[in-house]
Amino acid sequence: MTGQDQGSGYTPSGEGKLAKEPLTLKSFQGRIDAAVEKLEKSKASSKSMGDQKVPVDAFGVGFGSAKDLAGLYDKVHERLLALSKVFGDQLEATGLAAVIAERGYDGIDAEEAEKLRSIQKRTQEYERDRAAALKRDAPGGGGTSGGGGGF
């Protein structure tokens, strides 16, 4: 391709602007909003997952492996709960990014800007906590499990 694509604003040299069609962005934002709504109504929502606890006795009584299994279940459950929250946040951030792409950052209201900052902060905290957990759980990292913790 040489020059500029028909009406897109794209140029191979990078001189053009990002093309954004309002109807395309509105449609994309609608799909993101629908995905967030579907997640919140599903068993994968952080609220539903938080309610799904299994009592320690369900794994057996009187032998250490049952207690270990219950502990592993709780650890996986906590990680899935955290991932559900992060996934919901990322969907919401993507929807906000579509609005920003359409209107520009100055075109969003204070509430939307604060939501984006809050999502960014929670994501950074999640990443920091996960990095610390991986370091702690790595062989020789000071953790007691010695496992990889690849969740």
C-alpha positions as CSV (number, residue, x, y, z in Angstrom):
1,M,0.0,0.0,0.0
2,T,1.2,3.5,-0.8
3,G,-0.2,6.7,0.4
4,Q,-3.3,6.7,2.5
5,D,-6.1,4.1,2.7
6,Q,-9.4,5.3,1.5
7,G,-10.9,7.4,4.4
8,S,-9.3,5.5,7.3
9,G,-6.7,8.0,8.2
10,Y,-4.0,5.3,8.2
11,T,-0.7,5.8,6.5
12,P,2.1,3.3,6.4
13,S,4.5,5.9,7.5
14,G,2.6,6.4,10.7
15,E,1.7,10.0,9.9
16,G,-2.1,9.3,10.0
17,K,-4.3,9.3,13.0
18,L,-6.0,6.2,14.5
19,A,-9.3,5.8,12.6
20,K,-12.3,5.5,14.9
21,E,-15.8,5.2,13.7
22,P,-18.4,6.3,16.3
23,L,-20.8,3.5,15.4
24,T,-18.1,0.9,15.6
25,L,-17.0,2.1,19.0
26,K,-20.6,2.3,20.3
27,S,-21.1,-1.3,19.1
28,F,-17.9,-2.4,20.7
29,Q,-18.8,-0.7,23.9
30,G,-22.2,-2.3,23.8
31,R,-20.6,-5.7,23.5
32,I,-18.3,-5.0,26.4
33,D,-21.2,-3.8,28.6
34,A,-23.1,-7.0,27.7
35,A,-20.1,-9.1,28.6
36,V,-19.8,-7.4,32.0
37,E,-23.5,-7.9,32.6
38,K,-23.3,-11.5,31.6
39,L,-20.3,-12.1,33.9
40,E,-22.1,-10.4,36.9
41,K,-25.1,-12.6,36.4
42,S,-23.1,-15.8,36.1
43,K,-21.7,-18.3,38.6
44,A,-18.2,-16.8,37.6
45,S,-19.0,-13.4,39.1
46,S,-16.9,-12.5,42.1
47,K,-20.1,-12.4,44.3
48,S,-21.2,-15.9,43.3
49,M,-17.7,-17.3,43.6
50,G,-17.4,-15.8,47.0
51,D,-20.4,-17.7,48.1
52,Q,-19.1,-21.1,46.9
53,K,-17.3,-22.4,49.9
54,V,-16.7,-26.0,50.7
55,P,-16.5,-27.0,54.4
56,V,-13.2,-28.7,55.4
57,D,-15.1,-31.8,56.6
58,A,-16.3,-32.4,53.0
59,F,-12.8,-33.5,52.1
60,G,-12.7,-36.1,54.9
61,V,-12.0,-36.3,58.6
62,G,-9.1,-37.7,60.5
63,F,-6.3,-37.7,58.0
64,G,-3.8,-35.0,57.0
65,S,-4.4,-35.3,53.3
66,A,-8.0,-34.1,53.6
67,K,-6.8,-31.0,55.4
68,D,-4.2,-30.4,52.8
69,L,-6.7,-30.8,50.0
70,A,-9.1,-28.4,51.7
71,G,-6.2,-25.9,52.0
72,L,-5.4,-26.3,48.3
73,Y,-9.1,-25.9,47.4
74,D,-9.3,-22.6,49.4
75,K,-6.1,-21.3,47.7
76,V,-7.4,-22.1,44.2
77,H,-10.8,-20.6,45.2
78,E,-9.2,-17.4,46.3
79,R,-7.2,-17.1,43.1
80,L,-10.3,-17.7,41.0
81,L,-12.1,-15.1,42.9
82,A,-9.3,-12.6,42.3
83,L,-9.1,-13.5,38.6
84,S,-12.9,-12.9,38.3
85,K,-12.6,-9.5,39.8
86,V,-9.6,-8.6,37.6
87,F,-11.4,-9.9,34.5
88,G,-14.5,-7.8,35.3
89,D,-12.3,-4.7,35.9
90,Q,-10.5,-5.3,32.6
91,L,-13.8,-5.5,30.7
92,E,-15.0,-2.3,32.3
93,A,-11.7,-0.6,31.5
94,T,-11.9,-1.7,27.9
95,G,-15.4,-0.2,27.7
96,L,-14.1,3.1,29.1
97,A,-11.2,3.0,26.6
98,A,-13.7,2.8,23.8
99,V,-15.4,5.9,25.2
100,I,-12.1,7.7,25.4
101,A,-11.2,6.7,21.9
102,E,-14.4,8.2,20.7
103,R,-14.5,11.4,22.8
104,G,-10.9,11.8,24.0
105,Y,-9.8,11.8,27.6
106,D,-11.2,15.3,28.1
107,G,-14.6,14.0,26.9
108,I,-15.2,11.7,29.9
109,D,-16.7,12.8,33.1
110,A,-15.0,12.8,36.5
111,E,-16.8,9.6,37.6
112,E,-15.5,7.7,34.5
113,A,-12.0,9.0,35.0
114,E,-12.1,7.9,38.7
115,K,-13.3,4.4,37.7
116,L,-10.4,4.1,35.3
117,R,-7.9,5.2,38.0
118,S,-9.5,2.8,40.5
119,I,-9.2,-0.1,38.0
120,Q,-5.6,0.8,37.3
121,K,-4.8,0.9,41.0
122,R,-6.5,-2.5,41.6
123,T,-4.7,-4.0,38.6
124,Q,-1.3,-2.8,39.8
125,E,-2.0,-4.1,43.3
126,Y,-3.1,-7.5,41.9
127,E,0.1,-7.7,39.8
128,R,2.3,-6.7,42.7
129,D,0.6,-9.3,45.0
130,R,0.9,-12.0,42.3
131,A,4.6,-11.3,41.7
132,A,5.3,-11.5,45.5
133,A,3.3,-14.7,45.8
134,L,5.1,-16.3,42.8
135,K,8.5,-15.3,44.3
136,R,7.5,-16.6,47.7
137,D,6.1,-19.9,46.3
138,A,9.1,-20.5,44.0
139,P,11.6,-23.2,45.0
140,G,14.1,-21.4,47.3
141,G,11.8,-18.4,47.5
142,G,11.0,-18.7,51.2
143,G,7.5,-20.3,50.8
144,T,6.6,-23.5,52.5
145,S,4.8,-25.1,49.6
146,G,7.8,-25.3,47.2
147,G,5.2,-25.4,44.4
148,G,5.1,-23.3,41.3
149,G,1.9,-21.5,42.0
150,G,1.2,-20.9,38.3
151,F,-2.3,-19.7,38.7
